Amino acid sequence: MKIATWNLERPTQTSKRTEAILAILQALQADILVLTETNDCIDLGPAYSVFHTAILQDPKYKVGERRVSIYSKYPLADEIKGFETFNADTAICVNSKTPIGELAVYGTIMGVLGNKGAQFKDDLEKQLLDFASIHRKASHFCIAGDLNISFSDNYYFTHVGRAKLNASFAQHQMINCTANLRHNIDHIVLSEKYVGDRRVVVSYWNETENKRARLSDHKGGMVEI
């Protein structure tokens, strides 16, 4: 199965890059796809059920903008379809039946304005509480989205943010599958017991030195189990 995430950098219905973004997303054939800084115009067709954070009411956002959307080819779990998050604008958690067990997918953007200010610190603390709560309740757990922290280099991180996230992942017995991707702040973190002894293959896209050629200011990443 394939789990992917990508920050789309606020596409719109009329932006020239939206068609190219859609083509890449369709080609990935991900089973679960977590998009951040996205828009309702990203329509991947009937193969996916779609779950969004709330419509953003601030006038600085364009029509249809969402902070997080989860696209899934899997049905919702019977008894527990999802879990509450600290902020319906910023994070969403959907519990699905997958071929290797139920999986609670927590889609997030941590620190809408980056990782340097009070807003990131507040998001971090509240999402750490979400992680602890959902880990206690879910059969298996996945965190995916824009964490605004790189884990393998000095690209973009805070020491406190990195340390607290790594401590949380260790405490909840989770593997950051994308930790070793360079110049990357968008991650897919999975319960160790969900992955088990299966082989994990990590791939990425939208990596070019030519900023004008990029479809977004973020890499996309995918984990295939």
C-alpha positions in Angstrom: 0.0 0.0 0.0 1.1 3.6 -0.6 0.8 6.6 1.7 1.8 10.0 0.3 1.9 13.6 1.5 2.5 17.0 -0.2 2.1 20.7 0.6 0.6 22.2 -2.6 1.3 25.8 -1.7 -2.3 27.1 -2.1 -3.4 26.1 -5.6 -6.5 27.6 -7.2 -8.8 26.6 -10.0 -7.2 29.0 -12.4 -3.6 28.6 -11.5 -1.4 27.2 -14.3 0.3 24.7 -12.0 -2.9 23.0 -10.8 -3.3 20.8 -13.9 0.3 19.6 -13.5 -0.2 18.9 -9.8 -3.3 16.9 -10.5 -1.4 14.8 -13.1 1.3 14.0 -10.6 -1.2 13.0 -7.9 -3.1 10.8 -10.3 0.1 9.1 -11.4 1.1 8.3 -7.8 -1.8 6.0 -7.3 -1.5 6.5 -3.5 -4.0 4.6 -1.4 -3.9 7.4 1.2 -2.9 10.9 0.3 -2.6 13.8 2.8 -2.4 17.2 1.2 -1.7 20.4 3.0 -2.2 24.1 1.9 -4.7 22.7 -0.6 -8.0 23.6 -2.2 -11.3 21.9 -3.0 -10.3 22.3 -6.7 -8.0 19.3 -6.3 -10.4 16.6 -7.5 -9.0 13.1 -7.8 -12.3 11.5 -8.9 -14.5 8.7 -7.5 -11.7 6.4 -6.5 -11.2 8.4 -3.3 -13.2 9.4 -0.3 -12.2 12.9 0.8 -12.1 14.4 4.3 -11.2 18.0 4.9 -10.4 20.4 7.7 -12.8 23.3 8.0 -13.2 25.9 5.2 -11.0 28.9 6.2 -13.1 31.9 6.9 -10.3 34.5 7.0 -10.6 36.9 4.0 -6.9 36.4 3.2 -7.7 32.9 2.0 -9.2 32.2 -1.5 -12.4 30.3 -2.1 -12.1 26.6 -1.4 -8.8 26.7 0.5 -8.2 24.1 3.2 -5.2 23.5 5.4 -5.5 19.7 5.2 -7.3 17.2 3.1 -7.1 13.4 3.4 -7.9 11.3 0.3 -8.4 7.6 0.9 -9.3 4.5 -1.2 -10.2 2.6 2.0 -13.5 2.5 3.8 -13.9 4.0 7.2 -13.7 1.7 10.2 -17.0 0.5 11.5 -17.0 1.6 15.1 -14.5 4.5 15.2 -14.5 6.6 12.0 -12.1 9.2 13.3 -10.7 11.1 16.3 -11.1 14.6 17.5 -8.2 17.0 17.0 -7.2 20.2 18.8 -8.3 22.5 15.9 -10.6 21.6 13.1 -9.0 24.2 10.9 -5.5 22.7 11.2 -5.7 18.9 11.7 -8.0 16.0 11.0 -7.9 12.4 11.9 -9.6 9.6 9.9 -9.7 6.0 10.9 -9.8 3.6 7.9 -9.8 -0.2 7.2 -6.7 -1.0 5.3 -5.4 -4.4 4.1 -3.1 -4.6 7.0 -5.4 -3.4 9.8 -7.2 -0.3 10.9 -5.1 2.9 10.6 -5.9 6.3 12.2 -4.4 8.9 9.8 -3.7 12.3 11.4 -3.3 14.9 8.7 -1.7 18.2 9.8 0.1 21.4 9.1 2.1 22.3 12.2 2.8 26.0 12.3 1.0 27.7 9.4 3.4 30.6 9.6 6.5 28.5 9.9 8.4 27.2 12.9 9.9 30.4 14.4 7.0 32.0 16.3 4.5 31.4 19.1 1.9 29.9 16.7 4.2 26.9 15.9 5.0 26.4 19.5 1.3 26.3 20.4 0.5 23.9 17.5 3.4 21.7 18.6 2.3 21.4 22.2 -1.4 20.8 21.3 -0.6 18.3 18.6 1.7 16.4 20.9 -1.3 16.0 23.2 -3.4 14.8 20.2 -0.7 12.3 19.3 -0.8 10.9 22.9 -4.6 10.7 23.0 -5.0 9.1 19.6 -2.2 6.6 20.2 -4.0 5.3 23.3 -7.2 4.8 21.4 -6.2 3.7 17.9 -5.2 0.2 16.7 -2.5 1.8 14.5 -1.5 5.4 14.0 -0.1 7.5 11.1 1.0 11.1 11.3 1.3 12.8 7.9 1.7 16.3 6.6 3.8 19.5 7.0 5.6 19.4 10.3 7.8 22.4 9.5 10.8 20.4 10.7 13.6 18.7 8.9 15.1 15.7 10.7 18.3 14.8 8.8 20.0 18.2 8.1 20.0 21.8 9.0 17.5 22.8 6.3 14.7 24.1 8.4 14.2 23.1 12.1 14.2 24.2 15.7 16.1 22.1 18.2 13.1 22.1 20.6 10.7 21.2 17.9 12.8 18.3 16.6 13.6 17.0 20.0 10.0 17.0 21.2 8.7 15.4 18.0 11.4 12.7 18.1 10.6 12.0 21.8 6.9 11.7 21.0 7.5 9.3 18.1 9.8 7.2 20.3 7.3 7.2 23.2 4.5 6.0 21.0 6.7 3.5 19.1 6.4 5.2 15.8 8.9 5.3 12.8 9.4 8.6 10.9 9.8 6.9 7.5 10.7 10.2 5.7 13.2 11.4 8.4 16.3 10.9 6.1 15.0 12.9 3.1 17.2 16.0 2.7 15.6 19.5 2.5 12.3 18.0 3.6 9.8 19.1 6.2 6.8 17.0 5.1 6.7 13.6 6.8 5.0 10.3 7.1 5.3 8.7 10.6 3.8 5.2 11.2 3.3 2.8 14.2 6.1 0.3 14.3 3.5 -2.5 14.8 1.7 -1.4 11.7 4.8 -1.7 9.6 6.0 -4.8 11.3 8.7 -6.6 9.3 7.4 -5.4 5.9 9.7 -3.6 3.5 9.3 0.1 3.3 10.2 2.1 0.2 10.4 5.9 0.3 10.2 8.1 -2.8 9.8 11.8 -3.4 9.2 14.3 -6.2 9.2 18.1 -7.0 12.9 18.3 -6.2 14.5 20.8 -8.6 17.0 23.6 -8.1 15.1 25.8 -10.5 12.5 27.4 -8.2 10.5 28.6 -11.2 10.0 25.0 -12.4 8.7 23.8 -9.0 5.0 23.1 -8.7 5.2 23.9 -4.9 7.8 25.1 -2.5 7.7 21.7 -0.8 8.8 18.2 -1.8 6.2 15.5 -1.9 6.9 12.2 -0.3 5.5 8.7 -0.5 5.9 5.5 1.6 5.2 2.2 0.0 4.7 -0.8 2.4 
